[in-house]
Amino acid sequence: MANNLAQFAAMLAAIENTIQDEMQRATEQGAQIVEREMKSELGTQQGPVAHLPAWAPVKSNPNSPLLLTGDMKKSIGTQVGDNEAFIGTNDEKAVHLEFGTSKMPPRSFVERALVVSEPKIADMMTRRIIRAFKRIG
């Protein structure tokens, strides 16, 4: 009986490790999806998505909105920890774009990227969980 319990405990530990590994990989891959989407939002006029309205037209650079120098796009990056990721920019202008100012309407690219990425990430995570259970057997 003790042998069966030891085998069962070992199997549970293996399951936990497999799922933790897949979740960490999913976190890394999900962060990459959001980062790519954030970068793609800049430079293209955005229509409405979910609860977010279309961007108001940009007067200064209508063919490539929010992409005057490309510095903000270059500043977007990702840091991944244990099953968590931080995706963002240290460009101070991003706050003004995301939330607007008294003279400029908001042109969300961070929240928009999250909304657009959500179904892609859910699909990817589903595939990873299925893969993990197949590996466990």
C-alpha positions, 0 to 999 in steps of 0.5 A: 500500500505504501508503494502505491501511495508513494507512486501516487504522490510522485505522479501528482508532483509530476503533474504539478511540475508539468502544469507549472512549466506550461503555465510559465511558457503560456505567460511568456507567450501571452506577453509576447502576443500583447507586446506585438499587438501594442506595437502594431496599434501605433501607426495605424488608425484604429476602429472601435473594438469591444467597448473602446471607441475608434480613435479620433483622427490625428491631424499631425500625422494622419497616415501613421497616427502616433508614430512620429518618431517611432520612439514609443514603439521602440520603448514597448517591452516585456518583463516576465516573472513567475507566471506574471508579465509586465508589458508596457513603456517608459515613454511618458507620452503613452499616458497622454495617448492612452487616457487623453488630455484636456486638449486631446481625446484618448487613443488607447493602445494598451487596453486595446492590445489587451482586448484584441489579444485576449482570444488569442491568449485564451486559445493558446493557453487552451492548447498548452493545457491540453498539451500538458495533460497529453504529456502527463498521460 
